[in-house]
């Protein structure tokens, strides 16, 4: 006669449970009607005896030949706990298979449709109280998996103990594990097609990670943030528009400054030191190089694995929030570099996540970056597009990020990016444009601006792709701004030349004005210009000693008065002497040298004058904001131009002398009267020799440079001189 346990569970089913091969363990384990009897089935590896603790204690019966598998008859459905004994130990716990589903029908529908704007609210690991018990719910998308389990120290990394429940046709698996919460390390153990066990995977929507080189996800409770930036959030929109002054300080958090012992600063330390410094320097924004979790320090964050996890290198998600909050309270916006262009091949990452090319393309001609040895997202798959779009929204909403600078947009736009003939797959029309990536970028921008008014998106895009910063409903990609890579390349090429040869390359400084109004531009001097043998900004400048500094100061004067918003990489503001090294602090000791301290003072004053002078930013994206006074004096390497805001706002005139020769120069002015010399890069406080115009000039009725008024001005060697009308003068 068969024992009760043998009739209540089929041996093949029992074997699948014990071996962790069952695709629907929730149909077997927990409470179920079997043969007219309410029966509890539990699998507790390592247990020799098992009791069910409900209204009364019920001893479970072992299933023969399947160690750890038990059944017990129950009188009614009610909450219960389990008590196990084995190997001389006794332990009690809540059975994960006692709990019902968490995902709602609408979540299932939107996830399946690929239109769930906030997938992080349902996927990932969420500490919560479910059916009266404290624990964590886990949910992950793995549509081609045969079985998915949560593993960690809490279950001895044994994938048989906490297999998950498949949710319909969505490809999502979920479970609730009682008794674990904040700080718990976990991964997903996935059986792919044919039952093959894959490398353990970190959570694609995990909110935390272990410190490298470990790479498990970590449960982080991101509920109930503590914000005190309501004033900033309410009025940030106008401070990020095309007619606002925007001056960005780009920062790599790991190397901006180090603590004693060469330790990276924490988010909380940065909230104090970095925020105070950037605000004191007059920047309007900080831009953080990628802070999404990444495995390799040498990638600087541009090869992320945990797109939903602020890197643990500096602290927890709530501590990162504290950094953003501190910046906002100081009047600083916070931008982050966002990387939807590629992801690394690390075994614990997204590559072949469920045993198939899920996030990436199957064909390496579409799905592999040869330059970076990384994978490319399959932008045309709705779930992947949704994953990325939701991630953009996640940073904006959960961390009050003010904007996203999207990395490597050019590599996304073109299927033949950095590929030879035969190494890429044309689009459906036979062309090179990546329609799916274009649609994703449009979707991200429409979603970001639509859901969170006041934010800004910025494209690092190095080609002439049309309409990058044009609204989507006007045929563009929908970004707020585009990096002006052409301006950067041309002007740095000019500045690197010996002044005696600059006359032959005069157009490199003027060419950007031929297309300055085609996009909403941001002028970038980014980290890319001070690495990989390119030298520091100071090293790029010709000459020796003082001439190098003078060239750099003149260039910054040109940059801050040229149409377009500004971005400068950390260290460039005080003329860092060597290339940037991500493994060590900037050379702050250089500020003991008056020449370096002078460049820092110049950038501080440029930021102040820029913010105080609407003519320098109001019409950055409109031709009426700029007028050449002298664009063709190549022989003397002099440039002069006027910047204009509204009619009632004081105008600015800028003159640049890019030779080491002092010049007495007649300069046309667009209005008569007094013009104050508000900045001269040759001032002693900046490291110069105080050659200039004694605080200003008064024009005379001598026509010059196409203007009715002019004045003789002193242009010091290698200098930028800025004149501004007194307040109230306006245009005449």
Secondary structure, 3 states (H helix, E strand, C coil): CCCHHHHHCCHHHHHHHHCCCCCCHHHCCEEEEECCEEEEEEECCCCCEEEEECCCEEECEECCCCCCEEEEECCCCCCCEEEEEECCEEEEECCHHHCCCCCCHHHHHHHHHCCCCCHHHCCEEEEEEECCEEEEEEEEECCCCCEEEEEEHHHCCCCCCCECEEECCCCEEEEEEECCCCCCEEEEEEECHHHCECCCECCCCCCCECCCCCCCEECCCCCCCCCCCHHHHHHCHHHHCCCCCCEEEEECCCCCCEECCCEECCHHHHHHHHHHHHHHCCCCEEEECCCEEECCHHHCCCCEEEEEEECCCCCCHHHHHHHHHHHHHCCCEEEEEECCCCECCCCCCCCCCCCCCCCECCCHHHHEECCCCEECECCCCHHHHHHHHHHHHHHHHHCCCCEEEECCHHHHHECCCCCCCCCCCCCCCCCCECHHHHHHHHHHHHHHHHHCCCCEEEECCCCCCCCCCCCHHHCCCCCCEEECHHHHHHHHHHHCCCHHHHHHHCHHHHHHHHCCCCCCEEEEECHHHHCCCCCCHHHHCCCCCHHHHHHHHHHHHHHHHCCCEEEEECCHHHCCCCCCCCCCCCCHHHHHCHHHHHHHHHHHHHHHHHHHCHHHCCCCCCHHHEEEEEEEECCCCEEEEEECCCCCCCCEEEEEECCCCCEEEEEEECCCCEEEEEEECCCHHHCCCCCCCCCEEECECCCECCECEEEEEEECCCEEEEEEECCCCCCC
